[in-house]
Amino acid sequence: MGIEQGLTFVVKSFNKERMRENLRIFDWELSSDDYKHINEIKQHRLKPKPEMVSPNGPFKSLEELWDGEI
């Protein structure tokens, strides 16, 4: 689904066989019904991370940390 939506993935394996296995993702596809069900899953894209906000740091508020996307 991610590849079909134009997303980029970073794999963490340096094992050659595992890397070959990772490339075998192109021999199947999701049905339109599968897409429908996946798209109905509630998304949690932002983690507020209040511990990354500080009056003395580069991000003074959560809004500043997330460029107003909260």
Biopython code that builds the backbone (N, CA, C, O; Angstrom):
import numpy as np
from Bio.PDB.StructureBuilder import StructureBuilder

atoms = [
    (1, "MET", "N", (0.828, -1.189, 0.000)),
    (1, "MET", "CA", (0.000, 0.000, 0.000)),
    (1, "MET", "C", (0.872, 1.253, 0.000)),
    (1, "MET", "O", (0.584, 2.207, -0.723)),
    (2, "GLY", "N", (1.931, 1.258, 0.801)),
    (2, "GLY", "CA", (2.794, 2.430, 0.855)),
    (2, "GLY", "C", (3.482, 2.714, -0.467)),
    (2, "GLY", "O", (3.555, 3.865, -0.898)),
    (3, "ILE", "N", (3.990, 1.669, -1.112)),
    (3, "ILE", "CA", (4.647, 1.835, -2.405)),
    (3, "ILE", "C", (3.655, 2.408, -3.415)),
    (3, "ILE", "O", (3.993, 3.322, -4.167)),
    (4, "GLU", "N", (2.432, 1.874, -3.435)),
    (4, "GLU", "CA", (1.420, 2.335, -4.380)),
    (4, "GLU", "C", (0.995, 3.771, -4.111)),
    (4, "GLU", "O", (0.507, 4.451, -5.014)),
    (5, "GLN", "N", (1.175, 4.240, -2.881)),
    (5, "GLN", "CA", (0.813, 5.616, -2.538)),
    (5, "GLN", "C", (2.002, 6.559, -2.675)),
    (5, "GLN", "O", (1.900, 7.736, -2.331)),
    (6, "GLY", "N", (3.131, 6.053, -3.175)),
    (6, "GLY", "CA", (4.296, 6.892, -3.401)),
    (6, "GLY", "C", (5.140, 7.136, -2.166)),
    (6, "GLY", "O", (5.937, 8.074, -2.140)),
    (7, "LEU", "N", (4.982, 6.314, -1.143)),
    (7, "LEU", "CA", (5.770, 6.474, 0.072)),
    (7, "LEU", "C", (7.129, 5.803, -0.082)),
    (7, "LEU", "O", (7.267, 4.833, -0.828)),
    (8, "THR", "N", (8.122, 6.316, 0.618)),
    (8, "THR", "CA", (9.459, 5.752, 0.609)),
    (8, "THR", "C", (9.688, 5.002, 1.900)),
    (8, "THR", "O", (9.295, 5.456, 2.975)),
    (9, "PHE", "N", (10.322, 3.860, 1.791)),
    (9, "PHE", "CA", (10.619, 3.057, 2.972)),
    (9, "PHE", "C", (12.122, 2.935, 3.143)),
    (9, "PHE", "O", (12.863, 2.845, 2.164)),
    (10, "VAL", "N", (12.562, 2.931, 4.372)),
    (10, "VAL", "CA", (13.964, 2.702, 4.687)),
    (10, "VAL", "C", (14.032, 1.375, 5.420)),
    (10, "VAL", "O", (13.431, 1.205, 6.481)),
    (11, "VAL", "N", (14.767, 0.442, 4.844)),
    (11, "VAL", "CA", (14.894, -0.863, 5.488)),
    (11, "VAL", "C", (16.147, -0.863, 6.345)),
    (11, "VAL", "O", (17.115, -0.162, 6.050)),
    (12, "LYS", "N", (16.121, -1.645, 7.391)),
    (12, "LYS", "CA", (17.255, -1.634, 8.309)),
    (12, "LYS", "C", (18.140, -2.871, 8.189)),
    (12, "LYS", "O", (19.073, -3.037, 8.974)),
    (13, "SER", "N", (17.866, -3.729, 7.234)),
    (13, "SER", "CA", (18.623, -4.967, 7.113)),
    (13, "SER", "C", (19.845, -4.796, 6.216)),
    (13, "SER", "O", (19.787, -4.110, 5.195)),
    (14, "PHE", "N", (20.942, -5.419, 6.604)),
    (14, "PHE", "CA", (22.133, -5.494, 5.769)),
    (14, "PHE", "C", (22.364, -6.925, 5.305)),
    (14, "PHE", "O", (23.327, -7.207, 4.591)),
    (15, "ASN", "N", (21.474, -7.827, 5.715)),
    (15, "ASN", "CA", (21.544, -9.227, 5.330)),
    (15, "ASN", "C", (21.065, -9.358, 3.880)),
    (15, "ASN", "O", (19.934, -8.986, 3.564)),
    (16, "LYS", "N", (21.928, -9.890, 2.994)),
    (16, "LYS", "CA", (21.598, -9.940, 1.566)),
    (16, "LYS", "C", (20.317, -10.719, 1.290)),
    (16, "LYS", "O", (19.499, -10.282, 0.481)),
    (17, "GLU", "N", (20.128, -11.857, 1.941)),
    (17, "GLU", "CA", (18.919, -12.649, 1.700)),
    (17, "GLU", "C", (17.672, -11.894, 2.165)),
    (17, "GLU", "O", (16.638, -11.932, 1.498)),
    (18, "ARG", "N", (17.766, -11.221, 3.288)),
    (18, "ARG", "CA", (16.626, -10.439, 3.795)),
    (18, "ARG", "C", (16.313, -9.281, 2.845)),
    (18, "ARG", "O", (15.146, -8.957, 2.627)),
    (19, "MET", "N", (17.343, -8.663, 2.286)),
    (19, "MET", "CA", (17.134, -7.573, 1.336)),
    (19, "MET", "C", (16.449, -8.092, 0.070)),
    (19, "MET", "O", (15.561, -7.430, -0.467)),
    (20, "ARG", "N", (16.853, -9.270, -0.410)),
    (20, "ARG", "CA", (16.182, -9.883, -1.568)),
    (20, "ARG", "C", (14.716, -10.153, -1.239)),
    (20, "ARG", "O", (13.825, -9.914, -2.054)),
    (21, "GLU", "N", (14.493, -10.650, -0.039)),
    (21, "GLU", "CA", (13.125, -10.932, 0.410)),
    (21, "GLU", "C", (12.291, -9.650, 0.432)),
    (21, "GLU", "O", (11.125, -9.657, 0.039)),
    (22, "ASN", "N", (12.886, -8.566, 0.888)),
    (22, "ASN", "CA", (12.180, -7.278, 0.929)),
    (22, "ASN", "C", (11.771, -6.813, -0.466)),
    (22, "ASN", "O", (10.753, -6.136, -0.614)),
    (23, "LEU", "N", (12.545, -7.164, -1.487)),
    (23, "LEU", "CA", (12.228, -6.751, -2.854)),
    (23, "LEU", "C", (11.130, -7.593, -3.483)),
    (23, "LEU", "O", (10.645, -7.257, -4.564)),
    (24, "ARG", "N", (10.734, -8.659, -2.846)),
    (24, "ARG", "CA", (9.689, -9.525, -3.389)),
    (24, "ARG", "C", (8.281, -9.015, -3.068)),
    (24, "ARG", "O", (7.329, -9.795, -3.052)),
    (25, "ILE", "N", (8.147, -7.744, -2.822)),
    (25, "ILE", "CA", (6.840, -7.169, -2.485)),
    (25, "ILE", "C", (6.005, -6.867, -3.714)),
    (25, "ILE", "O", (4.829, -6.525, -3.591)),
    (26, "PHE", "N", (6.589, -6.987, -4.890)),
    (26, "PHE", "CA", (5.909, -6.539, -6.101)),
    (26, "PHE", "C", (5.072, -7.611, -6.781)),
    (26, "PHE", "O", (4.495, -7.347, -7.836)),
    (27, "ASP", "N", (4.983, -8.813, -6.214)),
    (27, "ASP", "CA", (4.256, -9.885, -6.892)),
    (27, "ASP", "C", (2.839, -10.087, -6.357)),
    (27, "ASP", "O", (2.254, -11.149, -6.573)),
    (28, "TRP", "N", (2.280, -9.108, -5.673)),
    (28, "TRP", "CA", (0.915, -9.191, -5.168)),
    (28, "TRP", "C", (0.367, -7.774, -5.030)),
    (28, "TRP", "O", (1.121, -6.803, -5.086)),
    (29, "GLU", "N", (-0.925, -7.662, -4.854)),
    (29, "GLU", "CA", (-1.530, -6.346, -4.633)),
    (29, "GLU", "C", (-2.778, -6.491, -3.772)),
    (29, "GLU", "O", (-3.384, -7.560, -3.699)),
    (30, "LEU", "N", (-3.139, -5.406, -3.132)),
    (30, "LEU", "CA", (-4.336, -5.384, -2.297)),
    (30, "LEU", "C", (-5.570, -5.191, -3.165)),
    (30, "LEU", "O", (-5.519, -4.528, -4.201)),
    (31, "SER", "N", (-6.664, -5.771, -2.734)),
    (31, "SER", "CA", (-7.930, -5.563, -3.440)),
    (31, "SER", "C", (-8.488, -4.191, -3.064)),
    (31, "SER", "O", (-8.062, -3.593, -2.076)),
    (32, "SER", "N", (-9.428, -3.701, -3.841)),
    (32, "SER", "CA", (-10.041, -2.404, -3.521)),
    (32, "SER", "C", (-10.769, -2.474, -2.183)),
    (32, "SER", "O", (-10.850, -1.474, -1.469)),
    (33, "ASP", "N", (-11.298, -3.650, -1.838)),
    (33, "ASP", "CA", (-11.951, -3.828, -0.539)),
    (33, "ASP", "C", (-10.926, -3.722, 0.595)),
    (33, "ASP", "O", (-11.208, -3.136, 1.641)),
    (34, "ASP", "N", (-9.723, -4.299, 0.379)),
    (34, "ASP", "CA", (-8.651, -4.181, 1.373)),
    (34, "ASP", "C", (-8.285, -2.716, 1.587)),
    (34, "ASP", "O", (-8.154, -2.265, 2.725)),
    (35, "TYR", "N", (-8.120, -1.966, 0.482)),
    (35, "TYR", "CA", (-7.813, -0.539, 0.581)),
    (35, "TYR", "C", (-8.882, 0.195, 1.377)),
    (35, "TYR", "O", (-8.578, 1.031, 2.228)),
    (36, "LYS", "N", (-10.123, -0.126, 1.091)),
    (36, "LYS", "CA", (-11.233, 0.531, 1.783)),
    (36, "LYS", "C", (-11.124, 0.309, 3.286)),
    (36, "LYS", "O", (-11.253, 1.252, 4.067)),
    (37, "HIS", "N", (-10.889, -0.929, 3.690)),
    (37, "HIS", "CA", (-10.792, -1.241, 5.120)),
    (37, "HIS", "C", (-9.571, -0.578, 5.762)),
    (37, "HIS", "O", (-9.660, -0.065, 6.878)),
    (38, "ILE", "N", (-8.457, -0.585, 5.077)),
    (38, "ILE", "CA", (-7.248, 0.051, 5.612)),
    (38, "ILE", "C", (-7.461, 1.551, 5.765)),
    (38, "ILE", "O", (-7.056, 2.135, 6.770)),
    (39, "ASN", "N", (-8.091, 2.177, 4.783)),
    (39, "ASN", "CA", (-8.322, 3.621, 4.851)),
    (39, "ASN", "C", (-9.320, 4.017, 5.930)),
    (39, "ASN", "O", (-9.397, 5.190, 6.295)),
    (40, "GLU", "N", (-10.081, 3.064, 6.446)),
    (40, "GLU", "CA", (-11.024, 3.347, 7.528)),
    (40, "GLU", "C", (-10.370, 3.279, 8.910)),
    (40, "GLU", "O", (-10.996, 3.643, 9.905)),
    (41, "ILE", "N", (-9.127, 2.821, 8.981)),
    (41, "ILE", "CA", (-8.422, 2.736, 10.262)),
    (41, "ILE", "C", (-8.084, 4.151, 10.721)),
    (41, "ILE", "O", (-7.521, 4.940, 9.963)),
    (42, "LYS", "N", (-8.429, 4.462, 11.954)),
    (42, "LYS", "CA", (-8.141, 5.787, 12.502)),
    (42, "LYS", "C", (-6.626, 5.997, 12.552)),
    (42, "LYS", "O", (-5.880, 5.136, 13.019)),
    (43, "GLN", "N", (-6.193, 7.146, 12.066)),
    (43, "GLN", "CA", (-4.772, 7.466, 12.008)),
    (43, "GLN", "C", (-4.338, 8.255, 13.241)),
    (43, "GLN", "O", (-5.071, 9.118, 13.724)),
    (44, "HIS", "N", (-3.176, 7.960, 13.731)),
    (44, "HIS", "CA", (-2.539, 8.716, 14.817)),
    (44, "HIS", "C", (-1.175, 9.138, 14.292)),
    (44, "HIS", "O", (-0.170, 8.477, 14.554)),
    (45, "ARG", "N", (-1.144, 10.223, 13.563)),
    (45, "ARG", "CA", (0.085, 10.616, 12.881)),
    (45, "ARG", "C", (1.006, 11.479, 13.726)),
    (45, "ARG", "O", (2.223, 11.440, 13.541)),
    (46, "LEU", "N", (0.462, 12.244, 14.634)),
    (46, "LEU", "CA", (1.298, 13.144, 15.426)),
    (46, "LEU", "C", (1.443, 12.639, 16.846)),
    (46, "LEU", "O", (0.469, 12.220, 17.472)),
    (47, "LYS", "N", (2.626, 12.680, 17.332)),
    (47, "LYS", "CA", (2.891, 12.419, 18.741)),
    (47, "LYS", "C", (3.244, 13.781, 19.338)),
    (47, "LYS", "O", (4.285, 14.342, 18.996)),
    (48, "PRO", "N", (2.407, 14.326, 20.219)),
    (48, "PRO", "CA", (2.640, 15.677, 20.721)),
    (48, "PRO", "C", (4.043, 15.902, 21.305)),
    (48, "PRO", "O", (4.630, 16.960, 21.079)),
    (49, "LYS", "N", (4.585, 14.947, 22.039)),
    (49, "LYS", "CA", (5.929, 15.030, 22.617)),
    (49, "LYS", "C", (6.176, 16.320, 23.399)),
    (49, "LYS", "O", (7.087, 17.075, 23.060)),
    (50, "PRO", "N", (5.380, 16.586, 24.441)),
    (50, "PRO", "CA", (5.582, 17.819, 25.212)),
    (50, "PRO", "C", (6.980, 17.925, 25.812)),
    (50, "PRO", "O", (7.441, 19.028, 26.103)),
    (51, "GLU", "N", (7.664, 16.790, 26.001)),
    (51, "GLU", "CA", (9.024, 16.852, 26.553)),
    (51, "GLU", "C", (10.021, 17.477, 25.574)),
    (51, "GLU", "O", (11.154, 17.769, 25.959)),
    (52, "MET", "N", (9.624, 17.685, 24.325)),
    (52, "MET", "CA", (10.510, 18.320, 23.347)),
    (52, "MET", "C", (10.308, 19.834, 23.290)),
    (52, "MET", "O", (10.950, 20.526, 22.501)),
    (53, "VAL", "N", (9.410, 20.338, 24.134)),
    (53, "VAL", "CA", (9.123, 21.769, 24.177)),
    (53, "VAL", "C", (9.758, 22.352, 25.433)),
    (53, "VAL", "O", (9.650, 21.782, 26.519)),
    (54, "SER", "N", (10.417, 23.488, 25.274)),
    (54, "SER", "CA", (11.075, 24.124, 26.415)),
    (54, "SER", "C", (11.206, 25.618, 26.154)),
    (54, "SER", "O", (11.483, 26.027, 25.027)),
    (55, "PRO", "N", (11.009, 26.436, 27.183)),
    (55, "PRO", "CA", (11.197, 27.877, 26.989)),
    (55, "PRO", "C", (12.638, 28.218, 26.600)),
    (55, "PRO", "O", (12.892, 29.283, 26.037)),
    (56, "ASN", "N", (13.587, 27.314, 26.899)),
    (56, "ASN", "CA", (14.996, 27.555, 26.581)),
    (56, "ASN", "C", (15.458, 26.821, 25.321)),
    (56, "ASN", "O", (16.618, 26.941, 24.929)),
    (57, "GLY", "N", (14.563, 26.063, 24.687)),
    (57, "GLY", "CA", (14.941, 25.280, 23.515)),
    (57, "GLY", "C", (14.462, 25.911, 22.220)),
    (57, "GLY", "O", (13.883, 26.997, 22.224)),
    (58, "PRO", "N", (14.706, 25.225, 21.112)),
    (58, "PRO", "CA", (14.293, 25.776, 19.819)),
    (58, "PRO", "C", (12.777, 25.773, 19.609)),
    (58, "PRO", "O", (12.268, 26.557, 18.807)),
    (59, "PHE", "N", (12.050, 24.905, 20.314)),
    (59, "PHE", "CA", (10.594, 24.831, 20.178)),
    (59, "PHE", "C", (9.952, 25.274, 21.483)),
    (59, "PHE", "O", (10.066, 24.589, 22.499)),
    (60, "LYS", "N", (9.287, 26.403, 21.457)),
    (60, "LYS", "CA", (8.702, 26.978, 22.672)),
    (60, "LYS", "C", (7.305, 26.442, 22.961)),
    (60, "LYS", "O", (6.829, 26.532, 24.092)),
    (61, "SER", "N", (6.635, 25.877, 21.934)),
    (61, "SER", "CA", (5.283, 25.350, 22.105)),
    (61, "SER", "C", (5.098, 24.139, 21.189)),
    (61, "SER", "O", (5.876, 23.925, 20.260)),
    (62, "LEU", "N", (4.040, 23.340, 21.471)),
    (62, "LEU", "CA", (3.738, 22.197, 20.601)),
    (62, "LEU", "C", (3.353, 22.667, 19.201)),
    (62, "LEU", "O", (3.675, 22.002, 18.217)),
    (63, "GLU", "N", (2.668, 23.801, 19.102)),
    (63, "GLU", "CA", (2.285, 24.341, 17.801)),
    (63, "GLU", "C", (3.523, 24.672, 16.973)),
    (63, "GLU", "O", (3.554, 24.435, 15.766)),
    (64, "GLU", "N", (4.542, 25.223, 17.634)),
    (64, "GLU", "CA", (5.786, 25.549, 16.943)),
    (64, "GLU", "C", (6.521, 24.268, 16.527)),
    (64, "GLU", "O", (7.075, 24.197, 15.431)),
    (65, "LEU", "N", (6.522, 23.267, 17.398)),
    (65, "LEU", "CA", (7.171, 21.990, 17.098)),
    (65, "LEU", "C", (6.555, 21.345, 15.865)),
    (65, "LEU", "O", (7.270, 20.800, 15.025)),
    (66, "TRP", "N", (5.231, 21.406, 15.755)),
    (66, "TRP", "CA", (4.522, 20.752, 14.653)),
    (66, "TRP", "C", (4.074, 21.735, 13.580)),
    (66, "TRP", "O", (3.156, 21.435, 12.817)),
    (67, "ASP", "N", (4.702, 22.896, 13.507)),
    (67, "ASP", "CA", (4.376, 23.899, 12.482)),
    (67, "ASP", "C", (2.887, 24.191, 12.402)),
    (67, "ASP", "O", (2.348, 24.379, 11.311)),
    (68, "GLY", "N", (2.220, 24.231, 13.546)),
    (68, "GLY", "CA", (0.802, 24.564, 13.589)),
    (68, "GLY", "C", (-0.126, 23.455, 13.135)),
    (68, "GLY", "O", (-1.319, 23.703, 12.959)),
    (69, "GLU", "N", (0.373, 22.235, 12.936)),
    (69, "GLU", "CA", (-0.452, 21.131, 12.428)),
    (69, "GLU", "C", (-1.155, 20.341, 13.521)),
    (69, "GLU", "O", (-1.647, 19.244, 13.254)),
    (70, "ILE", "N", (-1.218, 20.852, 14.726)),
    (70, "ILE", "CA", (-1.886, 20.115, 15.809)),
    (70, "ILE", "C", (-3.372, 20.321, 15.707)),
    (70, "ILE", "O", (-4.126, 19.789, 16.522)),
]
sb = StructureBuilder()
sb.init_structure("model")
sb.init_model(0)
sb.init_chain("A")
sb.init_seg("    ")
for serial, (resi, resn, name, xyz) in enumerate(atoms, 1):
    if name == "N":
        sb.init_residue(resn, " ", resi, " ")
    sb.init_atom(name, np.array(xyz, "f"), 0.0, 1.0, " ", f" {name:<3s}", serial, name[0])
structure = sb.get_structure()
